[in-house]
């Protein structure tokens, strides 16, 4: 201890400004180790080890400021503080009822060695599943208002790892995933080949986070960020000569990255490290790096299942718009408008009959004839319904049927317009009994020149979280920046899209079978996704015999997604009539929970397969979901997660022997039998297939009438 004590004293007095020093910090169980290097030039670099193996090699830290025009990259260390924390907290909703937050912390107070006098603090937290670090700018005499030109942070992986990636972009994350070596990344080719309306390509070597990498010896590295507030999202640009990933922040209209004032702290840069991919999915590090809830009373925030007037527009049965064109207030109805009184009542009746919480209605308000692709500012007012949507009578009808209506606010990416209307729109919602809003940001952002993932929009998304919370409204955002765990701080932020969702299957080349086996290891690490599963009519020629699109899945895989694609907001996305074709399979969607007390990751391999079991919060029931990519797979699963003293009825929804995502996607078999924690369940998944299982405690009568499981 004495040598370290001497170094600490030297640093605290500023006498070790340019010494070749290193400081180390290990996680509570010794799994991860962080070392911060301070060399003779004043540069600070960090490196990370997993169980003694170097995973992140010495990597640069610092900033280039535009105002004042300073490179902040060489430092003298003024003080070193160490601390640790071990606490357990209770989320308002989530994958567990309790979350442990346990880490060690190193905080360095440093001064720019270039003469500007700028003081900065570097905070590193080391967890057993990874590390997080951020920059803090305290209030100080030498720095008040400042502008970030570039963040110099690097992640030096120093090897040509296999990466699961989507192209770097300023405006969209709705790309299909690629699985290649880092050296083979070509973001330009991938981005240009995909059907996305608003996208902004900037570098062939750029990828988005969360970025997952797999080393040759099967170590997994996931790079992302946590608590993204008042700052642009980061992309990563690959230096293929050294395999160093350089942070690239989304710029604004004039090329700056962030406008800040002290005191300020950046988002956390996060690195998850493991040799077991199951541990990626069980990590809560990103949540733990976010601040506790800013909403004191969260009792009004409820996870929910919903249906909606939505999929029928995507597959061509109806439309969002009411008329052929719009000129002022003159509308000529074309007769295909989906959000009409009779149709909405049909969905309300269906929801009430089957125990769903809510009905989403898109296309209810005027403006849809006059916005797509026009980059027009004043399109929607969010309070004026079409003539065939009687908001007062429909709200009363839903209330009688004990169903909530979910409001839809498509902003057309005219965010200045939406901000002018938010208070009026939310008061309108409360007047008519809506307590959840789905926002949308399709198109190029207004203010023109801003981007979906830039600082201006990140601030807007937070304003929406705060404003909806003040009205007691829950939020589901589409086309936003990718999530970074902010649902801990704003638990009314139930879910968002921020990735390529199920809708792409309706009108594009779709999502390949591996897509849902990658998303949990990438996009979902930051927060829940409104993926909109539950499509039963797999081939989408229901209303157009010439339509060739289909969902790249089996029906049973759609059921399994309710467990494997975590969200407290789950849609049964298909049409009511399609569920009525398969009432026995629909039962699983009706039964499955949306809030959980325990989660067990049973089998996992990114891009290949995933098996998860979850226990419903406040109940004794468990649910299991298993999905595969394009390969047929068999699993033998110990059911040790079940309570030891109980016998359960297992209802198994599985692909039939003849099922195949292309050739025979809707073929399934349902079985019911008794199991306990000593049983082993054998599951065979078809190509592109899945399986879903519900486990509920058996009654004495059922113990006598239902057979025990055998295979």
C-alpha positions in Angstrom: 0.0 0.0 0.0 2.9 2.4 0.7 4.0 3.0 -3.0 0.5 3.8 -4.1 0.1 6.1 -1.1 3.2 8.0 -2.2 1.8 8.3 -5.8 -1.5 9.5 -4.5 0.1 12.3 -2.4 2.2 13.4 -5.4 -0.9 13.5 -7.6 -2.9 15.4 -5.1 -0.2 18.1 -4.9 0.2 18.3 -8.6 3.8 17.2 -8.5 3.2 14.2 -10.7 1.8 16.1 -13.6 3.8 14.4 -16.3 5.1 11.3 -14.5 4.7 7.8 -16.1 2.0 6.7 -13.7 -0.9 4.3 -13.8 -3.9 3.9 -11.6 -5.9 0.6 -11.5 -9.4 -0.2 -10.3 -11.0 -3.7 -10.2 -14.7 -4.6 -10.1 -16.2 -5.8 -6.9 -15.6 -9.5 -7.7 -12.4 -8.9 -9.6 -13.8 -9.8 -13.0 -13.0 -6.5 -14.8 -10.0 -4.3 -14.3 -9.5 -0.7 -15.5 -6.1 0.9 -15.7 -5.6 4.7 -16.4 -2.2 5.6 -17.8 -0.7 9.0 -17.5 2.5 9.4 -19.6 5.3 11.9 -19.7 3.5 14.0 -22.3 0.5 14.5 -20.1 -1.8 12.2 -22.2 -4.3 10.1 -20.3 -5.3 6.8 -21.7 -7.4 4.0 -20.3 -7.3 0.2 -20.8 -9.7 -2.6 -19.7 -9.0 -6.2 -18.8 -11.6 -9.0 -18.5 -10.3 -11.8 -16.1 -6.8 -10.6 -16.8 -7.1 -10.6 -20.6 -6.7 -7.2 -22.3 -9.9 -6.3 -24.1 -9.6 -2.5 -24.6 -6.0 -1.5 -25.2 -4.6 2.0 -24.2 -7.2 4.4 -25.6 -7.3 8.2 -26.0 -9.4 10.6 -23.9 -10.1 14.3 -24.4 -11.9 17.0 -26.5 -11.4 19.5 -29.2 -13.3 22.7 -28.3 -14.5 25.2 -30.9 -15.1 27.9 -28.3 -12.7 28.5 -26.7 -10.5 27.1 -29.5 -8.6 24.6 -27.3 -7.4 21.0 -27.6 -8.0 19.4 -24.2 -6.0 16.2 -24.5 -3.0 16.6 -22.1 -3.5 16.9 -18.4 -2.0 17.4 -15.0 -3.7 15.3 -12.4 -4.8 17.4 -9.4 -6.6 14.8 -7.3 -7.6 11.1 -7.2 -10.7 9.8 -5.3 -11.8 6.2 -4.9 -15.1 5.0 -3.7 -17.5 2.1 -4.1 -21.3 1.4 -3.9 -23.5 -1.5 -3.4 -27.3 -0.9 -3.4 -30.5 -2.5 -4.5 -33.3 -0.4 -6.1 -36.8 -1.2 -7.3 -37.8 -0.2 -10.8 -41.3 1.0 -11.6 -41.5 -1.8 -14.1 -38.9 -4.0 -15.8 -37.3 -7.4 -16.3 -36.8 -7.8 -12.5 -38.5 -6.5 -9.5 -35.1 -5.6 -7.9 -31.9 -4.5 -9.4 -28.5 -4.5 -7.8 -26.1 -1.6 -8.5 -22.6 -2.6 -7.4 -19.4 -0.9 -8.6 -16.1 0.6 -7.7 -15.3 4.2 -8.8 -12.2 6.2 -9.7 -12.5 10.0 -10.0 -9.7 12.0 -11.4 -9.7 15.8 -11.2 -7.4 17.0 -14.1 -6.3 20.4 -15.5 -5.5 21.1 -19.1 -1.8 21.0 -19.4 -1.9 23.3 -22.5 -2.3 26.4 -20.5 -6.0 27.1 -20.8 -6.6 26.4 -17.1 -9.7 24.3 -17.9 -10.5 21.8 -15.2 -12.2 18.5 -16.0 -13.1 15.4 -14.0 -13.0 11.9 -15.3 -15.2 9.4 -13.6 -14.8 5.7 -14.1 -17.1 3.0 -12.7 -16.2 -0.6 -12.8 -18.9 -3.2 -12.5 -18.6 -7.0 -12.7 -20.2 -6.9 -16.2 -18.3 -3.9 -17.6 -17.2 -0.3 -17.2 -18.7 3.1 -17.7 -16.9 6.4 -17.8 -17.8 10.0 -18.4 -16.4 13.5 -18.5 -17.5 16.2 -16.0 -16.9 19.9 -16.3 -17.4 21.5 -12.9 -18.3 25.2 -12.5 -15.0 27.1 -12.8 -13.4 30.5 -13.5 -11.7 29.4 -16.8 -14.8 27.9 -18.5 -18.4 28.9 -18.6 -20.1 28.6 -22.0 -18.3 26.3 -24.4 -18.8 24.5 -27.7 -17.7 20.9 -28.4 -16.1 20.5 -31.8 -15.1 16.8 -31.3 -14.9 14.3 -28.6 -11.5 12.4 -28.8 -12.6 9.3 -27.0 -11.3 6.0 -28.5 -12.0 2.3 -28.0 -8.9 0.4 -29.1 -9.9 -3.2 -29.6 -6.7 -3.8 -31.6 -8.0 -6.9 -33.4 -10.2 -7.7 -36.4 -13.2 -8.8 -34.4 -16.5 -10.1 -35.9 -19.0 -7.2 -35.5 -22.8 -7.0 -35.5 -23.3 -3.6 -36.9 -25.6 -1.1 -38.7 -24.2 1.9 -40.7 -23.3 5.1 -38.9 -26.0 7.7 -39.6 -27.3 11.0 -38.2 -31.0 10.4 -38.8 -32.0 6.7 -38.6 -31.2 3.4 -37.0 -33.7 1.4 -39.0 -31.1 -0.6 -40.9 -30.7 -4.4 -41.2 -27.8 -5.7 -39.2 -24.6 -6.9 -40.9 -22.3 -9.5 -39.4 -18.7 -9.0 -40.7 -15.2 -8.5 -39.6 -14.4 -4.9 -38.6 -12.1 -4.7 -41.7 -15.1 -5.6 -43.9 -17.4 -2.9 -42.7 -18.7 -0.8 -45.6 -21.4 1.4 -44.2 -21.9 3.2 -47.5 -22.8 0.1 -49.4 -25.1 -1.1 -46.6 -26.9 2.2 -46.1 -27.5 2.9 -49.7 -29.1 -0.5 -50.3 -31.8 0.0 -47.7 -35.2 1.6 -48.1 -35.3 4.3 -45.5 -36.7 7.8 -46.3 -34.6 10.1 -44.0 -31.0 9.0 -43.6 -27.7 10.9 -43.6 -24.6 8.8 -44.5 -21.3 10.3 -43.5 -18.4 7.7 -43.5 -18.0 4.2 -45.0 -16.2 3.1 -41.8 -18.8 4.4 -39.4 -21.1 2.2 -37.3 -23.7 2.9 -34.7 -24.0 1.9 -31.1 -24.8 -0.4 -29.4 -22.0 -2.2 -31.3 -21.4 -5.8 -30.5 -18.1 -7.5 -31.3 -17.0 -11.1 -30.8 -13.3 -12.0 -30.6 -11.7 -15.0 -32.1 -11.5 -16.7 -28.7 -15.3 -15.9 -28.1 -15.1 -12.9 -25.8 -17.9 -10.4 -26.4 -17.5 -6.6 -26.3 -20.5 -4.2 -26.4 -19.9 -0.5 -26.7 -22.8 1.9 -26.1 -23.7 4.9 -24.0 -25.9 5.6 -21.0 -27.9 8.7 -19.8 -27.8 10.5 -23.1 -29.0 14.0 -22.2 -28.2 17.5 -23.7 -25.6 15.9 -25.9 -25.5 14.3 -29.4 -25.5 10.6 -29.9 -22.2 9.0 -30.7 -21.3 6.9 -33.7 -18.0 5.0 -34.0 -15.6 5.4 -36.9 -13.2 2.4 -37.4 -9.5 3.0 -38.0 -8.9 -0.3 -39.9 -5.2 0.1 -39.7 -5.2 -0.3 -35.9 -8.8 -1.4 -35.2 -9.4 1.6 -33.0 -12.9 2.9 -32.8 -13.1 6.7 -32.7 -16.2 8.5 -31.3 -18.0 10.6 -33.9 -20.7 12.9 -32.5 -23.8 13.9 -34.6 -23.3 17.5 -35.7 -25.8 20.4 -35.9 -26.7 22.5 -38.9 -23.4 24.5 -38.7 -21.2 21.5 -37.9 -20.8 22.0 -34.1 -21.5 19.0 -31.8 -22.7 20.5 -28.5 -23.4 23.9 -26.9 -22.8 23.6 -23.2 -22.4 25.5 -19.9 -20.6 24.4 -16.8 -21.4 22.5 -14.7 -22.0 19.7 -17.2 -21.5 16.0 -17.5 -21.4 13.9 -20.7 -23.3 10.7 -21.2 -21.5 7.6 -19.9 -19.4 5.7 -22.4 -20.2 2.0 -21.7 -18.3 -1.2 -22.4 -19.8 -4.6 -21.5 -17.3 -7.5 -21.4 -18.0 -11.2 -21.1 -17.2 -14.6 -22.5 -20.8 -15.7 -22.1 -23.4 -13.9 -24.3 -26.1 -14.7 -21.8 -24.5 -12.2 -19.5 -24.9 -9.4 -22.0 -28.7 -9.8 -21.7 -28.7 -10.0 -17.9 -26.6 -6.9 -17.5 -28.3 -3.9 -15.9 -25.2 -1.7 -16.0 -26.6 0.8 -18.5 -29.7 1.2 -16.3 -27.5 1.6 -13.2 -25.6 4.4 -14.8 -28.8 6.4 -15.2 -30.2 8.6 -12.4 -33.1 7.4 -10.3 -36.6 8.3 -11.2 -37.4 12.0 -11.4 -41.1 11.1 -11.1 -41.9 10.8 -7.4 -45.3 9.0 -7.7 -45.1 6.3 -10.5 -48.3 4.5 -9.5 -50.1 5.8 -12.7 -47.4 4.3 -15.0 -48.7 0.9 -16.1 -47.2 -1.7 -18.6 -49.8 -2.6 -21.1 -50.8 -4.8 -24.1 -52.6 -3.1 -26.9 -54.1 -3.6 -30.4 -54.6 -1.0 -33.0 -55.7 0.5 -36.3 -52.2 0.4 -37.7 -51.1 -2.9 -39.4 -54.0 -2.6 -41.8 -52.5 0.6 -43.2 -49.1 -1.1 -43.7 -50.6 -4.0 -45.6 -52.9 -2.0 -47.8 -56.4 -2.6 -46.3 -56.9 1.0 -45.4 -55.0 4.3 -45.2 -54.0 7.0 -42.7 -55.3 9.8 -44.9 -59.0 10.6 -45.3 -59.1 12.3 -48.7 -57.4 12.2 -52.1 -55.9 15.6 -51.5 -56.1 18.5 -49.1 -56.4 22.2 -49.9 -57.0 24.2 -46.8 -59.9 22.5 -45.0 -61.5 21.0 -48.1 -61.4 17.2 -48.1 -62.9 14.7 -50.5 -63.2 11.3 -48.8 -61.8 8.3 -50.8 -63.5 5.7 -48.6 -60.4 3.9 -47.4 -59.7 5.8 -44.2 -58.9 3.3 -41.4 -59.6 5.5 -38.4 -63.3 5.7 -38.8 -65.9 5.4 -36.0 -67.2 1.9 -37.0 -63.7 0.4 -37.4 -62.3 1.9 -34.2 -65.3 0.5 -32.3 -64.6 -2.9 -33.8 -61.1 -2.7 -32.3 -62.4 -1.5 -28.9 -64.8 -4.4 -28.8 -62.0 -6.8 -29.7 -59.7 -5.4 -27.0 -62.5 -5.5 -24.4 -63.5 -9.1 -25.3 -59.9 -10.4 -25.0 -58.6 -8.4 -22.1 -56.3 -5.9 -23.8 -55.6 -2.7 -22.1 -55.7 -0.3 -25.0 -56.3 0.5 -28.7 -53.9 2.6 -30.7 -55.5 4.6 -33.5 -53.3 6.1 -36.2 -54.6 8.5 -38.9 -57.3 10.0 -36.7 -56.3 13.7 -37.2 -56.3 16.0 -40.2 -53.1 16.6 -42.2 -52.1 13.2 -43.6 -52.8 14.2 -47.2 -50.3 17.0 -47.2 -47.0 16.1 -45.6 -45.0 13.1 -46.6 -41.7 14.1 -48.2 -42.6 17.8 -48.4 -40.5 19.1 -45.5 -43.4 21.3 -44.6 -43.5 22.9 -41.1 -47.2 23.3 -40.2 -48.9 20.1 -41.0 -50.7 18.7 -37.9 -52.3 20.5 -35.0 -52.9 17.3 -32.9 -56.4 18.3 -31.9 -58.5 18.3 -35.0 -60.0 14.9 -36.0 -61.2 13.9 -39.4 -64.9 14.1 -40.0 -65.5 10.3 -39.5 -63.6 10.2 -36.2 -65.8 11.3 -33.3 -63.3 11.6 -30.5 -65.9 12.4 -27.9 -68.2 9.4 -28.6 -65.3 7.0 -29.2 -63.6 8.0 -25.9 -67.0 7.4 -24.1 -67.4 4.1 -25.8 -63.9 3.0 -24.8 -64.5 4.1 -21.3 -67.7 2.0 -21.0 -65.8 -1.0 -22.4 -62.9 -0.4 -19.9 -60.4 0.1 -22.7 -58.0 3.1 -23.1 -57.3 4.7 -26.4 -53.7 5.5 -27.3 -53.1 8.8 -29.0 -50.9 9.0 -32.0 -48.9 12.1 -32.7 -47.0 11.9 -36.0 -45.0 15.1 -36.0 -43.8 14.7 -39.7 -40.4 15.6 -38.1 -41.6 19.2 -37.9 -40.5 19.4 -34.3 -40.8 23.2 -33.9 -44.5 22.8 -34.8 -44.9 19.9 -32.3 -43.3 21.9 -29.5 -45.8 24.8 -30.1 -48.7 22.3 -29.9 -47.6 20.0 -27.0 -49.5 21.6 -24.2 -52.7 21.9 -26.2 -52.3 18.3 -27.5 -51.7 16.9 -24.0 -54.6 18.8 -22.5 -56.8 17.5 -25.4 -55.6 13.9 -24.5 -56.5 14.4 -20.8 -59.9 15.9 -21.7 -60.8 12.7 -23.6 -59.2 10.1 -21.3 -56.0 9.2 -23.2 -53.1 8.4 -21.0 -50.5 7.1 -23.5 -49.1 8.8 -26.6 -47.1 7.3 -29.5 -45.0 10.0 -31.1 -43.5 9.8 -34.6 -40.7 11.7 -36.3 -40.8 10.5 -40.0 -38.8 12.7 -42.3 -36.0 15.3 -42.2 -36.0 17.4 -39.0 -37.4 20.9 -38.8 -35.4 23.0 -37.7 -33.9 22.3 -41.1 -30.3 21.1 -40.8 -30.8 19.5 -37.4 -30.7 15.7 -37.2 -32.7 13.0 -35.3 -29.7 12.1 -33.2 -28.2 15.6 -32.6 -28.1 17.6 -29.4 -31.1 19.7 -30.4 -33.3 16.7 -30.8 -31.9 14.8 -27.8 -33.0 17.9 -25.8 -36.4 17.7 -27.5 -37.0 14.0 -26.6 -36.2 14.8 -22.9 -38.7 17.8 -23.1 -41.3 15.4 -24.3 -40.5 12.9 -21.5 -40.8 15.7 -18.9 -43.9 17.3 -20.4 -45.9 14.0 -20.8 -44.9 13.1 -17.2 -46.3 16.4 -16.0 -49.7 15.5 -17.6 -49.6 11.9 -16.3 -49.1 10.5 -19.8 -47.0 7.5 -20.8 -44.8 7.8 -23.9 -43.9 5.5 -26.8 -41.5 7.3 -29.3 -40.9 6.2 -32.9 -38.0 7.3 -35.1 -36.1 8.8 -32.0 -32.5 8.5 -31.0 -31.6 5.0 -29.7 -32.3 4.6 -26.0 -29.6 4.7 -23.3 -31.5 3.6 -20.2 -33.4 6.8 -19.6 -36.5 4.8 -18.7 -35.0 4.6 -15.2 -35.0 8.4 -14.9 -38.3 8.9 -16.7 -40.3 5.6 -16.2 -43.2 7.1 -18.1 -41.0 6.6 -21.2 -42.3 3.0 -21.7 -40.7 2.1 -25.0 -39.5 3.4 -28.3 -38.8 2.1 -31.8 -35.3 3.3 -32.7 -34.5 0.2 -34.8 -35.9 -1.7 -37.8 -39.3 -2.9 -36.5 -41.8 -5.5 -37.7 -43.5 -3.0 -40.0 -40.6 -3.3 -42.5 -41.9 -6.8 -43.4 -45.1 -5.3 -44.8 -43.7 -3.2 -47.6 -40.0 -3.8 -48.1 -37.5 -6.7 -48.4 -38.3 -7.1 -44.7 -36.3 -8.4 -41.7 -34.3 -11.6 -42.2 -34.9 -14.5 -39.7 -31.7 -13.6 -37.8 -32.8 -10.0 -37.2 -34.7 -10.8 -33.9 -31.8 -12.9 -32.7 -29.4 -9.9 -33.0 -31.6 -7.0 -31.6 -31.6 -8.2 -28.0 -27.8 -8.2 -28.0 -27.6 -4.7 -29.6 -30.4 -2.2 -29.7 -32.3 -3.6 -26.7 -29.4 -3.2 -24.4 -30.3 0.5 -24.2 -34.0 0.0 -23.5 -37.3 -1.6 -24.5 -38.5 -1.7 -28.1 -42.0 -1.3 -29.5 -41.3 -4.0 -32.1 -45.0 -4.8 -32.7 -44.9 -8.6 -32.8 -47.8 -11.0 -33.1 -48.4 -11.3 -36.9 -50.4 -14.5 -37.6 -51.1 -13.9 -41.3 -47.5 -14.4 -42.4 -48.0 -14.0 -46.2 -49.3 -10.5 -46.7 -51.4 -11.0 -49.8 -54.6 -10.9 -47.8 -55.9 -7.7 -49.6 -53.7 -7.8 -52.7 -53.2 -11.2 -54.4 -50.1 -9.8 -56.2 -48.4 -8.7 -53.0 -45.2 -10.8 -52.5 -44.1 -9.6 -49.1 -44.2 -11.8 -46.0 -43.0 -11.8 -42.5 -39.7 -13.8 -42.3 -40.9 -16.0 -39.4 -43.2 -18.8 -38.3 -46.3 -18.1 -36.3 -44.8 -19.6 -33.2 -41.7 -17.3 -33.5 -44.1 -14.4 -33.4 -45.5 -15.7 -30.1 -42.0 -16.2 -28.7 -41.1 -12.6 -29.4 -43.4 -11.5 -26.5 -40.8 -13.0 -24.2 -37.5 -12.5 -26.1 -38.1 -8.9 -27.2 -38.6 -7.2 -23.9 -41.0 -4.3 -23.6 -43.6 -3.2 -21.1 -45.6 -2.0 -24.0 -46.5 -5.0 -26.3 -48.8 -4.8 -29.3 -50.8 -7.6 -30.8 -50.1 -6.1 -34.2 -52.2 -8.2 -36.6 -55.9 -7.7 -37.6 -58.6 -9.0 -35.3 -59.9 -11.3 -38.0 -56.5 -13.0 -38.3 -56.4 -13.8 -34.6 -59.9 -15.2 -34.9 -58.5 -17.7 -37.4 -56.2 -19.1 -34.8 -57.9 -18.6 -31.4 -55.8 -21.3 -29.7 -52.5 -19.7 -30.6 -53.9 -16.3 -29.8 -54.4 -17.5 -26.2 -50.6 -17.1 -25.5 -50.7 -13.4 -26.5 -53.7 -13.0 -24.1 -51.9 -14.8 -21.3 -48.3 -13.5 -21.6 -47.3 -10.8 -19.0 -45.7 -7.5 -19.8 -44.1 -6.9 -16.4 -41.7 -9.3 -14.8 -40.2 -10.1 -11.4 -37.4 -12.5 -12.6 -35.6 -13.1 -15.9 -33.4 -16.1 -16.8 -31.4 -16.2 -20.0 -31.2 -20.0 -20.7 -29.5 -20.1 -24.1 -28.1 -17.4 -26.3 -25.9 -16.8 -29.3 -26.1 -13.5 -31.2 -27.4 -13.9 -34.7 -28.3 -17.6 -34.1 -30.7 -18.3 -31.3 -32.1 -17.1 -27.9 -34.1 -18.8 -25.2 -35.4 -16.7 -22.2 -37.7 -17.5 -19.3 -39.5 -14.8 -17.3 -41.7 -14.8 -14.2 -44.8 -12.5 -14.2 -44.6 -9.8 -11.6 -47.0 -10.5 -8.7 -47.9 -13.9 -10.0 -46.6 -17.5 -9.9 -46.7 -17.9 -13.7 -43.6 -18.3 -15.9 -43.3 -17.7 -19.7 -40.6 -19.0 -22.0 -39.7 -17.9 -25.5 -37.3 -19.5 -27.9 -36.3 -18.2 -31.4 -33.9 -19.2 -34.1 -32.4 -17.7 -37.2 -32.7 -19.5 -40.6 -31.4 -22.8 -39.0 -33.5 -25.6 -37.5 -32.4 -26.1 -33.9 -33.2 -28.4 -30.9 -32.7 -27.5 -27.3 -33.0 -29.5 -24.1 -33.8 -27.1 -21.3 -33.7 -27.8 -17.6 -36.7 -26.2 -15.9 -34.8 -25.4 -12.7 -36.1 -21.8 -12.7 -39.5 -23.1 -11.6 -40.3 -23.1 -7.9 -39.2 -26.4 -6.4 -42.4 -27.1 -4.4 -44.8 -26.6 -7.3 -46.2 -28.6 -10.2 -47.1 -26.5 -13.3 -49.2 -26.9 -16.3 -47.0 -26.2 -19.3 -48.8 -25.1 -22.4 -46.3 -25.5 -25.3 -46.8 -23.6 -28.6 -44.3 -25.1 -31.1 -43.6 -25.2 -34.8 -45.0 -28.4 -36.4 -42.6 -30.8 -38.0 -43.5 -29.4 -41.4 -43.1 -25.7 -40.4 -40.7 -23.5 -42.2 -40.6 -19.7 -42.3 -40.8 -19.6 -46.1 -42.6 -22.8 -47.1 -45.1 -23.4 -44.3 -44.9 -20.5 -41.7 -48.3 -20.9 -40.0 -48.1 -24.6 -39.1 -48.0 -25.2 -35.3 -48.8 -27.7 -32.6 -50.1 -27.0 -29.1 -49.5 -29.4 -26.2 -50.4 -29.3 -22.5 -48.7 -31.4 -19.8 -47.5 -31.3 -16.2 -43.9 -30.4 -15.3 -41.9 -29.4 -12.2 -38.4 -28.0 -11.6 -36.8 -31.4 -12.1 -38.1 -31.8 -15.7 -36.1 -31.2 -18.9 -38.0 -29.7 -21.8 -37.0 -30.6 -25.4 -37.8 -28.0 -28.0 -37.3 -28.2 -31.7 -37.5 -24.9 -33.7 -38.1 -24.8 -37.4 -36.0 -22.8 -39.8 -36.8 -19.1 -38.9 -39.0 -20.5 -36.1 -39.7 -20.4 -32.4 -41.6 -21.8 -29.5 -43.5 -20.3 -26.6 -44.4 -21.9 -23.3 -46.6 -20.7 -20.5 -46.2 -22.3 -17.0 -49.0 -21.9 -14.5 -49.4 -23.7 -11.1 -51.6 -26.8 -11.4 -54.8 -27.2 -9.4 -55.5 -30.5 -7.5 -58.0 -31.4 -10.2 -55.5 -30.7 -13.0 -53.0 -32.9 -11.3 -55.4 -35.8 -11.9 -56.5 -35.1 -15.4 -53.3 -33.8 -17.2 -50.4 -36.1 -18.1 -46.8 -35.5 -17.0 -44.3 -34.4 -19.7 -42.3 -37.2 -21.3 -39.9 -37.2 -24.2 
